[in-house]
């Protein structure tokens, strides 16, 4: 018995020892410290990453160097979560160090946005259709303009075929003049850091003259419809906010060197970007960022001179303190930009180029210069086609955010800018027949001697005659020699090149103030917007040049004539440069002074009705006033002294310009009221639905006033705001591998003005305007935006728009022969609207493996009606862009891009057949005209041809 008890005691002791050992072992595992560093895929530390032990309440955050430390036992799971990045889980197996690389979530619905919302909130919480593009997404593609980026946003139509400037952007069918770069941003607000790039827009003056993407761009936020009516400046169609980078807690930066071959591998492209920033104070509360670019390229279609040349520099200094922040920023842009013109095209159902024409040809005027004086002032001006459009922007601004305590906060954004845009180029390049009255009327050949004369057209360089035409009092024309190049385009014709000189100087200040109060379940936001814009404008032409329709670039023509009845002497029409004008002559230059003031008050209320249901609404009152003077110049051809050289036989300098009429508009005012309200229901952590109704307004831009040039227009000046009604719904879902945003929408655009310009005679100085007609459009459709991650390495992003658009009410003028007597009104109500694609799709599969990444952007544009008369359709097309990259080291990266991989020839715009000026009247082109000549040559603007780029990026 004693022995049994001793054995029992030994067993009991052993059991206790094992239990104690296991207990100590368990305690030892529980107290294990795991530490490490969290970085992005560029090896940059991520600050504030949430690190938690799954299934417990243990958690911590990474510090300023991306480092963390946490208690975690073996076989436990660490969860790393950071806004804008994909969540990652790591199982701890006998480790004390766990370093993690987080990949960016390009479609994160938990990302905080500031554009188009009354207070900062995530996409999942917002009752508005908003998309974002990160700096990483932007850097991996080779965009051709700021607008080109917006092709990645659902519901947005972008036409960037003209080049880097004069693009067209609109959303959800809210458009007018959508085929014309002169009014490309009419309904949307293009913003930099929360303020419009420019607040006053008008014909051929818009935000993309002064907006460039470069290494300083940190993010793009895009709102379509919805709250844009309340938080946008006279922009119910959408807000596109380009957000700049600011300095971080450590000094870092990057330098990019980019080389390309545009025009299907023919034309060189050179560019350098840089950006760097970091702290300026020991406590890192003061930071700076500075960057910009330099770029030079010959363009998609080489014209004989550089297409784009220049750059910009941007900088900001930010101070963050306990209750707020201040940011001072400056920008200097100095850039020369050309743009493509329309190329001759045959076939309305299957558009293609005539023999000898390709998508790399240019029809722009060859290098040419001209000098003149402004009217009778003696002020000299100079035209140089190689100078193109010279755009400058000098801006300075200050953003201030301040917490006042008790939930009160104020935010003030201010910017002053001095902008200028000098237009030294041609436009409306079209064939013009030398055996028709229009050619002679445009040039003012109305004297008896020219009405019966033998005109000779010679190659300017060689002197060889390419054609001769005898005028028979303009009743008929005899072609004596017809060797004009381009007969497949239009017989006996030349390209018409008015040497347009337009100088716009704009001083502008913009200020937006908001004050917000945040309660436990709701917030209130009130604000005021004010912008003052002062414009000085010189507008006219220094002459006309005519080029032969040769490929790949036109060549200039020398023109002269000999009188057949009244005066047998030889008259030289063009000077040594091939210009009918210039040579120091007095040119007809109109002078405009305009002031636009815009004041708005807005209010928004956000109410969290429950933990799942959120309601927000807002209103905006806007008042715009316009004052100005237009001094309209006219040509005076009565000079008989021989012009600047004293020789009456050199016609190119004999004319003169003078102010023919002055029109004043004073205190022209438009007031508008807009409303928007939405509900967002988050019925699960990863799913939500919303609905929103908006009624917005669009007041006319400054273009209505600076284009006032007739007594009829002055007498009938009646600015009227357009109305935009929009209803939208949305479904948002985020799972482990899927992000999806589905938005059905319905929009009605009304009070859209339509007016045509006709001529009383052949001379362009006899122009008149028809009375204004008001029209109404309706668009309905659905937007899709999604990202599907199939594996950790392979994902697909897609944006799509399916829509149908109808001209509910549409009337337009059909102009007959010269003069208004036979003008009629055609009614096309019920037809499809023009240039509104039924499908817009972009699918981007991406594959990443270690240091390598690749993506293919496939775009599809559905067919579009060419005009509201629905005479023919612009055919559907597709385009593919290939993007490849490799990280040679943690700091050095190589990237290759091929845009328009298969060199597709998608039609983006068109002009009517018949040459100048018939080509300008797209809406007046009828089915009867098409049926009468189905093989007529017209002109189209197509996708940029294939381009190759390689970029080396060094980050430090």
KESEMAR-474956 format. One record per residue (C-alpha): x, y, z. Coordinates in steps of 0.5 Angstrom, whole numbers, plus 2048, in hexadecimal, padded with zeros to 3 digits. Example, Ala and Ser with C-alpha at 12.3 -4.5 7.8 and 13.67 -1.06 7.14 Angstrom:
8197F781081B7FE80E
//
This chain:
8008008008068058028098037FB8038057F780280B7FB80980D7F980880B7F280280F7F28058157F580B8157EF8068147EA80281A7ED80881E7ED80A81D7E680381F7E48048257E780A8267E48088257DD80282A7DE80782F7E180B82E7DB80582F7D68038357DA80A8387D980A8367D28048397D080583F7D480C8407D080883F7CA8038457CC80884A7CD80C8497C780E8507C480D8507BC8108567B98118597B281085E7AC80B85F7A880C8627A180986379A80B86079481086579381386479981186A79C80E86A7A480786A7A580586E7AB7FF86D7B07FE8667AD7F98627B27FC85B7B47F88577B87F884F7BB7F284C7B77ED84A7BC7F084E7C27EF8557C47F78567C37F985C7BE7FE8617BD8008667B78068677B380A86D7B580D8727B181286D7AE80D8687AD80F8647B280B8607B880B85B7BE8068577C08058517C580384B7C08048437C280683E7BD80183C7B87FD8437B97FB8477B37FD84E7B27F88537AE7FB8597AB7F685E7A97F78657A67F28697A27F386979A7F786279B7F585B79B7F58587A17FA8527A37FA84D7A88008497AA8018437AE8068437B480A83D7B481083D7B88128447B681484B7BA81484F7B480F8507AF8108557A980A8567A580985979E80285C79D7FF85D7967FB8637947F48627937F286678D7EA86578E7EA8667967E38687987E686979F7EA86F79C7E987679F7E787B7997E688279A7E38847937DB8857927DA8837997D788879F7DD8857A47E28807A37E08797A27E187279F7DE8707987DA86B79C7D78707A07D587579A7CF8767977D38787907D687578B7DD87778C7E48737897EB87478B7F28737877F887278B7FF87578A80186E7887FB86C7837FD87378080487277F80486B77C80086E7768028727717FD8787707FD87D76B7F988276F7F68847757EF8827727F287B7707F28797777EB8797777EA8747727EB86F7797E487277C7DE86F77A7D88747777DD8787747DE87A76D7E587C76B7E887F7647EF8807647F087F75D7F288775C7F88867607FA8887677F688E7677EF8907657EC8897677E58877687E288476F7DB8837717D787E7757D087B7747CE87E76E7CE8857717D288876B7D188D7667D688F7607D98887627DD88775C7E088E75C7E688F7607E48977617DF8957667E288E7697E18907707DA8937707D788F7767DC88D77A7E189077F7E988E77E7EC88F7857F38907887F388E7907EB8907907EB89778C7E98977857EF8987807EC89E77D7E58A077F7E48A47787E38A07727E28A276B7E38A07647EA89D7637EC89F76A7EB89976F7EE8967757F38917717F789776F7F98977767F88907797FE88B7787FF88477C80688377E80A8807848078857898008827887FE87E78E7F787C78C7F187D7887EA87D78B7E487D7867DD87E7877D787E7827D18817837CE88178A7D188678F7D588A7897CF88E7887D08907907D78907917DA8927897DA8997867D58997817D689277F7D188D7807D488877C7DA8867807E08887847E78857837EC8877887F38867877F688678E7FD88878F80388479380588779980B88679D80C8807A280F87E7A981687D7A581987F79F81887C79981787D79281787A78B81A87C78481787977D81A87977681687777181787676981287576481087475D80A87675B80687675480786F75380E86F75581087575181087B75581587C75C81287E76381788076881488176F81788277781388277D81588378481288478B8158847928138867998148857A08148887A781788F7A881788F7B081988B7B58128897B78108887B080A88C7B180D8907AB80E88D7A480F88F79D80E88C79681088E78F81088B78880E88C78181088A77A81488C77481188976D81288976680F88576080E88575980788375A80287D75780288175080988474F80788B74C80E88D74A81089075180F88E75980888D75B80988E76280F89176680F89476D80E89277480C89477B80E89478280989478880B89479080889479780A89579E8058937A38058947AB80188F7AF7FF8917B67FB88E7BC7F48927B97F58927B27FA8937AC7FC8997A77FF8977A080289C79B80389A79480589D78D80589B78680989D78080789A77980A89D77380889876D8078987658028937637FF89275C7F988D75A7F78897547F288B74F7EE88674B7F08827467EC88173F7E887A73F7E487673A7DE87273C7D88737417D786C7437DF86A7437E38707447EA86F7417EF87473E7F08767377F68737337FC8777357F987973C7FB8757437FA87674A80087974B7FF87E7467FF8867487FA88B7457FD89174980089774680789674480C89B74880A8A274780B8A974A8078AF7498088B674C8028BB74C8008C17507F98C17547F48C57507F68CC7507FA8CC7578018CB7548018C67598068C07568048B97578088B27548058AC7528098A575280689F75080C89B75480A89F75A80389B75A7FF89D7608038A076680089F76D8038A27738008A177A8038A57807FF8A37877FF8A478E7FA8A17937F98A079B7F589A79E7F389B7A57F08967A97EE8977B17EA8947B67E78987BB7E58937C07DE8907C27DD88D7BB7DE8947B77E38947B17E58997AC7E88987A57EA89D7A07EE89C7997F08A27967F48A378F7F68A978B7F98A87847FB8AC77E7FA8A87787FB8A97707FA8A576A7FD8A77637FA8A475D7FF8A47577FC89E7537F789D74E7F089974F7EA89774B7EF8947467EB8927407EB8917387E98977347E889772D7EB89C7287E689B7237E089E7287DE8A572A7DF8A47317E78A47307E78AA72D7E28AD7327E68AB7387EC8AF7357E88B57347E98B572C7E38B972B7E68BE7267E58BE71F7EC8BC71D7EC8B67217E58B471F7E88B37187EF8B07197F38AA7187F68A871F7FC8A471F7FD89F72580589D72680989972B80C89E72F81389A73081489872881089D72580C89872180589971F8008947217FA89771E7F789D71B7F08A071B7EC8A57177E78A971B7E18AB7167DE8B071B7DD8AB7207D78A871C7DB8A27197E38A071A7E789D7157ED8987177F28997127F78957167F589071B7FB88D71F7F988E7267FB88872A7F688572E7F18847297EE87E72C7EC8827327E988872E7EB88A7277EE8917257EF89372D7F48957327F389573A7F189B73D7F589E7437F38A47467F98A674A7F58A77517F88AC7567F48AC75D7F78AE7637F48AD76A7F68B07707F28AE7767F38B077E7EF8AC7827EE8AB78A7EA8A678D7E88A47947E489F7977E289F79F7DE89A7A27DC8997AA7DA8937AD7D78907B37D78897B57D38867BA7D287F7BC7CD87C7B77CE8827B27D28887AF7D088E7AB7D48927A67D38997A47D889D79F7D98A279A7DC8A27937DF8A87907E38A97897E58AF7857E88AF77E7EA8B577A7EB8B37737EF8B776E7EF8B47677F18B67607EE8B275A7EF8B27537F38AF74D7FA8B274A7F88AF7437F78A87407FB8A373D7FA89E7387FD8977387FD8917337FA88B73580088773580288173A80588073F80588874080288D73C80689273880589A73780289D7318048A472D7FE8A772A7FE8AD7257F98AF71F7F98B37197F38B77177F08B57107EC8BB70F7ED8C17137F58C17157F98BC7127FF8BD7188018B771C7FE8B87238028B47297FD8B172E8018AE7338088B073580F8AC73680C8A873B8068A67388018AA73C7FC8AF7397FD8B473F8038B57448088B97418078BE7468008C07447FA8C27487F68BC74A7EF8BC74D7F08BA7547EA8BB7597EB8BD7607E78BA7667E78BC76D7E28B87717E18B77797DE8B177C7DC8B07837D98AA7867D68AA78D7D38A37907D08A17977CF89A7997CD89679F7CD88E7A07CA88A7A67CD8837A77C987F7AC7CA8787AE7C38757AF7C686F7B27CC86B7B27CA8687AB7C686E7A87C98757A67C587B7A37C98817A07C688779C7C888D79A7C68947967CA8997927C98A07907CD8A378B7CD8AA7877D28AB7817D38B277E7D68B57787D88BB7767DC8BD7707DE8C17697DF8BD7627E38C275D7E18BE7577E68BF7517E58BF74A7E98BF7447EA8C57407EC8C37397EC8CA7367F38CC7367F68CE7307FD8D17328008CA7328008C87398078C773D80B8C77378088CC7338068C772D7FF8C672B8018C07278038BC72E7FC8BB7307FE8B77378008BE73A7FA8C27377F58C173C7F48C47437EF8C37497EB8C774D7E68C77537E08C774F7DB8C67557DB8C675D7D68C27617D58C37687D28BE76D7D18C07747CE8BD77A7CC8B77777CA8B277D7C88AB77D7C68A87847C58A17857C289C78A7C489578B7C288F7907C58887917C38837967C587B7977C487579C7CA87079D7C886A7A07CE8657A37CA85F7A47D185B7A57D885D7A77D985B79F7D385D79C7CF86479B7CA8677967C886E7957C38727917C487A78F7C087F78C7C38867897C188C7867C68907837C889677F7CD89877A7CD8A07787D08A27727D88A27727DC8A97707DB8A67687D48A97677D78B07697DE8B07657DB8AD75F7D68B375E7D88B67587D18B97547CB8BD7567C78B87567CA8B475B7CB8BA75F7C38BB75F7C18B47607C68B37667C28AF76B7C78AA76F7C38A47727C589F7767C48987747C18937797C488C77B7C088777E7C38807807C187A7847C68757867C686E78A7CC86A78C7CE86478F7D58637927D885C7957DF85A7977E18537997E885079A7E98507927E485478F7E285C78F7DC85E78B7D886478A7D28647867CE86B7847C886B7807C687377E7C187777A7C387E7787BF8847757C288A7727BE89076F7BE89776D7C48957687C589B7647C689975C7C889F7577CB89F7507D08A474D7CE8A67457D18AA7407CD8B073C7D38AF7377D98AC7357DD8B07397DE8AE7407DD8B57437D68B47427D48AF7477CE8AF74B7CB8AB7507C48A77507BF8A87567C08A375C7BD89C75C7BC8997637BD8917637BC88B7687C08857697BF87F76D7C487976F7C38737737C886D7757CC86A77A7D386A77C7D786477E7DE8657827E185E7857E885B7867E88537877EF85078A7EF8497887F684878B7FB84C78F7FE84D7887F984E7837F38537837EE85677F7EB85D77F7E585F77B7E186677A7DB8667757D686A7737CF86876F7CB86D76D7C58707697C58777677BF87B7647BE8827617B78837647B688A7617BB88C75C7BA8917567C08947527C189974C7C28967457C589C7417C489C73A7C88A17357CB8A77387C68AC73B7C18AA7417BB8AA73C7BB8A373B7BD8A07427B989B7457B889774B7B889074B7B588C7517B98867537B588475A7B687D75C7BC87C7587C287975C7C787E75E7CE87F75B7D487C75D7D18787637D48717637CF86C7657D58687687DC86B76B7E086576E7E78647717EA85E7737F185D7767F48577787FA85777D7FF85277E80485378480A84E78681085078A81385678780F85678080885977F8048597787FD85C7767F985C7707F486276F7EF86076A7EA8657697E38657647DF86B7627D886975F7D586C7597D38737597CE8777557D287C7517CD8827527C68837557C388274E7C687B74F7C887B7477CE8767497D187274F7D98737517DB86C7517DD8687587E48677597E986475E7F08667607F58627647FB86576980086076B80486277280A85E77480F86077A81485D77E81885F78581F85E78382086078B81C86379081E86A78E81E86978681986778181886677A81186777680F86676F80886876C8058677657FF86B7647FA86975F7FE86275E7FA8607587FA8677557F38687547EF86D7517EA86F7557E68757537E587A7587E28807547E088274D7DF8887497DA8897437DB88873C7DC88D7377E28917397E289873D7DD89A73F7D889573E7DD8907437DB8947497D48937497D388C74C7CC88C74E7CA88F7477CC8897437C68857417C487E73F7C38817387CA8847377CD87D7397C88797347CA87E72F7D187D7307D38777347DA8777327DB87E7347E28807377E188273E7E68837447E787F74B7EB87F7517EE8797537F18757597F887775A7FD87275680186D75980687075E80C86C76280F86F76981486C76D81587077481A86F77981987178081D87278681A87378D81E875793
//
